[in-house]
Amino acid sequence: MPALATPAPAALEVLDARRVRVAGLSGVRYRLRRIHPYTGHDDLDRAFATFESIVVPPVDGRSGAPAVTLLNGITKGMDRSVPAATALARAGFGAVLVDTPLGGVRRPTSGHPGADLAALVRRGVAFDVPFAQTMFDGVAADLPAVFAFAEAEHGIGAERRALFGVSFGCLLSSLAFARDGVGDRLFGAIGHPDLGAMARGLVDGFARFSGLPPALVATGLRLGGVGDAAARRYGGEPAVGMLQFARLLHTVGRSGKALDGLDPVRFAPTVSADRPVHLLGGAEDPVAPPADVCRTAEAFAASSVEVLPGLGHGWYPGAAPPGAVSFERACGEWLVRHLADWQD
């Protein structure tokens, strides 16, 4: 019996386009959609398939400029990427900001992120490895579609393309880069391509990032439904959604071979030395500690790691060293420095 052909990725639809100013620079803000079966529910799938993207062409207007996609951390809007995007545009690169799942418009509700998770729980969506797989696969396929769109509409990225992701955005970008061969260079900040290690780091600091009491998170990880009942009393359905997401992270962190098609670092041996990986870590980051960042970078044939003193998972309030620029601006300066050889 002949093998079944893999279905071609769905086409990218343009729902809206308008000119905008991005920190003083000219850009175009798009609302895009690329259908993908995220949950099996049409309305939820359309919510996750619909995202915004801002293209900021290089200020010098040069034709054929390299393009860089920018994906932020989970629940974070595209505005976090603006300082890096404008640094790239001023240096002669095209910047393409893209909504991350559960951030911007790429979500089923408009309230607290926990409300998005609760909406999935109510519809019976299982927070398991297959759900993570569909989410990662969908965004990984969006990135080459967005690159092609930016090339067709703005003339950027025809020959040189780089992917940049922060935290969760680093994992998503890494999968497209390592597994699917998207892009010529990969950049990641406060993250790295080892999905299992990142998931374990997020679980360890989940109480801090979610706002749930540590005891409630610990109970939810151990006792499941008992923890959900306690979370519901504490903060309603959004708290339950957050707790179930913590259990997804816990599952992913222990999933071993189940992550074979999903974990970017497992594809590192297939990435040639002419496609380098550059990672920016924080010396105090509990989610992506420097030891994990360095270990993961070493899996690739060509890589570099820089560690910023005092940096956690972003600058924590009061933790930035005297005179330090914002984390987002630091990312922009770092990207431009590592792409200097593309400015010819």
C-alpha positions in Angstrom: 0.0 0.0 0.0 1.6 3.4 -1.0 2.5 5.8 1.8 0.0 8.6 2.4 1.2 12.0 1.4 1.7 14.6 4.1 -1.0 17.3 3.7 0.4 20.7 2.5 0.2 23.5 5.1 -2.9 25.6 4.9 -2.6 28.9 3.1 -2.0 32.1 5.0 -5.0 34.4 4.8 -4.8 38.2 5.2 -7.8 39.5 7.2 -6.7 43.1 7.6 -3.7 45.4 6.9 -3.0 48.9 8.0 0.0 51.2 8.1 1.3 52.0 11.6 4.1 53.8 13.4 6.3 51.5 15.5 8.4 53.6 18.0 8.6 56.2 15.3 9.3 53.9 12.4 7.0 53.0 9.5 5.4 49.5 9.6 2.4 47.5 8.5 0.2 45.7 11.0 -1.5 42.6 9.6 -4.2 40.3 11.0 -3.5 36.9 9.6 -4.9 33.4 9.7 -3.5 30.0 8.9 -6.0 27.2 9.8 -4.5 24.3 11.9 -6.3 21.7 14.0 -5.2 22.9 17.4 -8.1 21.5 19.6 -10.7 19.9 17.3 -13.2 22.7 18.1 -13.7 25.0 15.1 -14.1 28.2 17.1 -11.1 27.5 19.3 -9.0 26.5 16.4 -9.8 29.7 14.6 -8.8 31.7 17.7 -5.4 30.1 17.8 -5.0 30.2 14.0 -5.7 34.0 13.9 -2.7 36.2 14.8 -1.3 39.6 14.3 2.0 40.4 12.7 3.8 43.7 12.3 6.4 44.1 9.5 9.0 46.8 10.0 11.1 47.2 6.9 14.7 48.4 7.2 14.9 52.2 7.5 17.4 52.5 4.7 14.9 50.9 2.3 17.4 48.6 0.8 16.0 45.8 -1.4 16.5 42.2 -0.4 17.4 42.9 3.2 17.6 40.0 5.6 14.4 39.3 7.7 14.1 38.3 11.3 11.0 36.9 13.0 10.4 37.8 16.6 8.2 35.6 18.9 7.7 36.5 22.5 7.1 34.5 25.6 3.8 32.9 26.4 1.0 35.4 27.2 3.2 38.3 26.2 2.1 40.7 23.5 4.1 41.8 20.5 4.9 45.2 22.1 7.6 43.5 24.1 9.5 42.9 20.8 9.3 46.5 19.6 12.7 47.6 21.0 14.5 44.7 19.3 12.5 45.1 16.1 13.3 48.8 15.8 17.0 48.2 16.5 17.0 45.6 13.7 15.2 48.0 11.3 17.7 50.9 12.0 20.6 48.5 11.4 19.3 47.5 7.9 17.2 44.4 8.7 13.5 43.7 8.2 11.7 42.8 11.4 8.6 40.6 11.5 6.8 40.6 14.9 4.4 37.6 15.4 1.8 36.9 18.1 2.7 34.0 20.3 -0.1 31.6 21.4 -2.1 32.9 24.4 -0.7 36.4 23.6 -2.0 39.3 21.6 -5.2 38.2 19.6 -4.0 34.6 19.4 -6.3 33.4 22.2 -9.9 32.3 22.8 -10.8 35.1 25.3 -9.7 38.7 26.0 -9.3 38.4 29.8 -6.7 37.0 32.1 -4.5 34.3 30.5 -6.0 31.9 33.0 -9.4 32.5 31.4 -8.0 31.3 28.1 -6.9 28.1 29.8 -10.2 27.7 31.6 -12.0 28.0 28.2 -10.1 25.1 26.9 -10.8 23.1 30.1 -14.5 23.7 29.8 -14.5 22.4 26.3 -12.8 19.2 27.3 -9.4 20.0 25.7 -6.9 17.6 27.2 -3.7 19.3 28.4 -1.3 16.6 27.3 1.7 16.0 25.0 -0.5 15.7 21.9 -2.0 19.1 22.6 1.5 20.6 23.0 2.4 18.9 19.7 -0.4 20.5 17.8 0.4 23.9 19.2 4.1 23.6 18.4 3.4 22.2 14.9 1.0 25.0 14.1 3.3 27.8 15.0 6.3 26.1 13.4 4.4 26.0 10.2 3.3 29.7 10.5 6.9 30.9 10.6 7.9 29.9 7.0 4.5 31.2 5.8 5.1 34.6 7.4 8.6 34.7 6.0 7.2 34.0 2.5 4.6 36.7 3.0 7.1 39.3 4.2 9.2 38.5 1.1 6.3 38.8 -1.3 4.8 42.0 0.2 7.9 43.8 1.5 10.9 42.3 -0.4 12.7 41.2 2.7 14.2 37.9 3.6 14.7 36.5 0.1 18.1 35.1 0.8 18.8 35.5 4.5 16.4 34.7 7.3 16.8 34.5 11.1 14.4 33.5 13.9 14.4 35.1 17.3 12.4 33.9 20.3 12.1 34.8 23.9 11.4 32.0 26.5 8.4 30.0 25.0 9.0 31.8 21.7 12.5 30.4 21.7 11.1 26.9 21.9 8.7 27.5 19.1 11.3 29.1 16.9 13.8 26.4 17.7 11.4 23.6 16.5 10.9 25.4 13.1 14.7 25.9 12.8 16.0 22.5 13.9 13.3 20.1 12.8 11.8 21.9 9.8 14.9 23.7 8.5 13.4 27.1 8.6 15.9 30.0 8.6 19.6 30.4 8.4 20.3 31.4 12.1 18.5 30.9 15.4 18.5 33.4 18.3 17.0 32.6 21.7 16.8 34.7 24.9 16.0 33.5 28.4 15.3 30.1 26.8 16.9 27.3 24.9 15.9 24.4 22.6 15.6 21.7 25.3 11.8 21.4 25.8 11.9 19.0 28.7 14.4 21.1 30.7 12.5 24.3 30.0 9.2 22.6 31.1 10.9 21.5 34.4 12.2 25.0 35.0 8.8 26.5 34.5 7.2 24.0 36.9 9.8 24.8 39.5 9.0 28.5 39.3 5.3 28.3 38.4 4.0 29.8 41.6 6.1 32.9 41.1 5.0 33.3 37.5 1.3 32.4 37.9 0.5 34.2 41.1 -1.0 31.0 42.6 0.1 30.1 46.2 3.0 27.6 46.2 1.1 25.2 48.4 -1.8 25.2 45.9 0.5 24.4 43.0 2.2 21.6 44.9 -1.2 20.1 45.8 -2.4 20.4 42.2 0.7 18.6 40.8 0.3 15.7 43.3 -3.4 15.3 43.6 -5.0 16.4 40.4 -8.8 16.9 41.0 -8.3 17.8 44.6 -6.0 20.6 43.6 -8.5 21.7 40.9 -11.2 22.0 43.6 -8.9 24.0 45.8 -7.9 26.3 42.9 -11.6 26.8 42.0 -12.3 28.0 45.5 -9.2 30.2 45.4 -9.6 31.9 42.0 -12.4 30.4 40.0 -12.0 28.7 36.6 -8.9 30.8 35.6 -7.0 29.4 38.6 -8.1 25.9 37.5 -6.8 26.6 34.0 -3.5 27.8 35.3 -3.1 24.7 37.5 -3.9 22.4 34.7 -1.3 24.1 32.6 1.2 23.5 35.4 0.3 19.8 35.1 0.9 19.9 31.4 4.4 21.4 32.0 5.0 18.7 34.6 4.0 16.0 32.1 6.1 17.4 29.3 9.1 17.6 31.7 8.8 13.9 32.4 7.8 12.6 28.9 11.1 11.2 27.6 10.7 9.5 24.2 7.2 10.9 23.8 8.8 14.2 22.9 10.9 12.8 20.0 9.0 14.7 17.3 8.5 17.8 19.5 11.7 18.6 21.3 13.9 20.9 19.2 17.3 19.8 20.8 16.7 16.2 19.5 17.1 17.5 16.0 20.4 19.3 16.8 22.5 16.6 15.0 20.8 17.4 11.7 21.7 21.2 11.9 24.8 22.0 9.9 27.5 24.3 11.1 26.5 27.0 8.6 23.3 27.5 10.5 24.5 28.7 13.9 22.5 29.0 17.1 23.0 32.0 19.5 21.6 32.0 23.0 21.3 34.9 25.5 20.9 33.7 29.1 20.4 35.3 32.5 22.8 34.5 35.3 19.9 34.3 37.8 17.3 32.7 35.5 15.5 29.8 37.3 13.7 28.7 34.1 16.7 28.6 31.7 19.7 28.6 34.0 23.1 29.1 32.3 24.2 25.5 32.8 21.2 24.3 30.8 21.7 27.0 28.1 25.3 26.1 27.7 24.6 22.3 27.6 21.9 22.8 25.0 24.0 25.1 22.8 26.8 22.5 22.7 24.4 20.0 21.0 24.6 22.2 17.9 27.6 22.2 15.5 27.9 26.0 15.7 26.7 28.0 18.7 27.4 30.8 21.1 26.2 31.7 24.5 26.2 35.0 26.4 25.1 35.4 30.0 23.9 38.7 31.4 24.8 39.2 35.1 21.9 39.8 37.4 19.3 38.8 34.8 16.5 36.4 35.8 13.7 35.4 33.5 13.8 39.0 32.3 14.8 41.7 34.7 13.0 41.2 38.0 11.9 44.4 39.7 14.9 46.0 41.4 17.3 43.4 40.0 18.8 45.2 37.0 22.4 46.2 37.5 23.0 50.0 37.7 23.0 51.5 34.2 21.6 48.3 32.6 19.4 48.9 29.6 16.0 47.2 29.4 16.0 43.5 28.7 14.2 44.1 25.4 16.7 46.7 24.3 19.6 44.4 25.3 18.1 41.8 23.0 18.1 44.3 20.1 21.7 45.2 20.6 22.7 41.6 20.9 20.9 40.6 17.7 22.4 43.5 15.7 25.9 42.5 16.9 25.5 38.9 15.9 24.0 39.9 12.5 26.7 42.4 11.6 28.1 40.2 8.9 24.7 40.3 7.1 24.8 44.1 6.7 26.9 44.0 3.5 
